[in-house]
Amino acid sequence: MQENKQIRIALTIAGSDSGGGAGVQADLKTFAATGVHGTSAVTSITAQNTTEVRMTQDVNPKVVNAQINAVVEDIGVDAAKTGMLHTKKIINTVSQTLQNYEFPVVVDPVMVAKSG
């Protein structure tokens, strides 16, 4: 008899790294490498490479909220991980939104990037 293996789903709530080495991009690579289906809610967009962060643009907290709800309500989430939550408004929005759901959340407090 074949065992029914359900693919786990993780949600990363973090910034987008244009260099691909951190943030949402790194989380999605990690999820895929461990056999987990990755989903995302982007909180900030960065212009960065391996040596520097050139610019950061925060996403409107309402959009962050909508991204989280869209994923959870349709695809479902087994666990979430936070990364770059750049403003108090984004932190509060993510916290309030996640209180509506009952899955574990790993908090990775990204404070500052010294380089790209």
N, C-alpha and C positions, 0 to 999 in steps of 0.2 A: 504494500500500500504506500502510495506517495504522500509525503508530508506536505500539508498546505502551509507554505511560508508567505506570510503577509509582508509586503515591503513597508518599512517604517517611514514616516514622513516627519521631517524636521523643518522648522521655520527659523531663518536667521533674520534678525531685525537689526540692521547695521548700516554703515556707510558703504558706498560703492567706491572701490579703488581702481582708478583707470589703469594702473600698472598691473593689476591682477594678483598682487602679492599679499593683500590683506582684505579685511572687510568681507562683504557679501561674496566676492569672488573666491576668496580663500575658504570661506565656510562651505560654499557649494562644492568646491573640489574635495574638501574633507568629507562631507556627507557622501558624495559619490564614491569615494575610495573605500568607504565603510559599508557600502550597500544600502545607504539611506537615500530616499528621494528628497531632494532639497527644494524648499520654496523660500521666498524672500519678501521682505518689506524694507525698502530703501529709505533711510533716514537722512542721509546727506550724500552729496556727490562731490568727490574730490578729483582734483587734477593733480596727479602725482605719478612719480616714477620711482626708480630704485634709490634715488638720492635725495629727493625733496618732495614736500607737499607744496604745490604752487598756489592752489586756491581751493576753497571749500564753499559749497552752496547747500544750505539746509533745505530739506523738503518740508513743505507746509504740514504741520501736525495733523490736519484733517486728512491729508493724503496718506500719511503714515497709518492713521486709524483705518482708513478705507482699505488699504493694502492688507493689513492684518485680518480684518473681518472678511474680506473677499476670499482669502486663502482658507481660513479656518472654516467658514460656513459652507464652502463648496468642496474643497479637497480634503480638509481635515488635517489635524496636526497631532502628533504623538508627543512632541517636545519642542521647545523653542530656546533660542540662544540670542542674547542681545550683544551688541558690540557698541559702535559709536552712536551714542545718544547725545548729540552736541549741545542741546539747549535744555533749559528747565522745562519749557513747554513740550518738547519732544519726550523728555523723561516722564512727565506727568501724563501725557497722552498714552504712551506705551503702557505705563503702569495701570492706568484706569481701564484701558482696553483689555489687557491680559487678565484683569480681575473677573471678567465675564466668562472665562474659560477655565477648565480644570485639567491642564496638562503641566508637566514640570517645565520650569524656566531656569536656564543657566545664565547668570549675569556675569558678563566679561566687561569690567569697567575700563573701557578705552578712554584714557585721560588726554594724552597728547602723543602725536607722532613726531619724534625728533628728526626722522628722515623719512624718505619714501618707503 
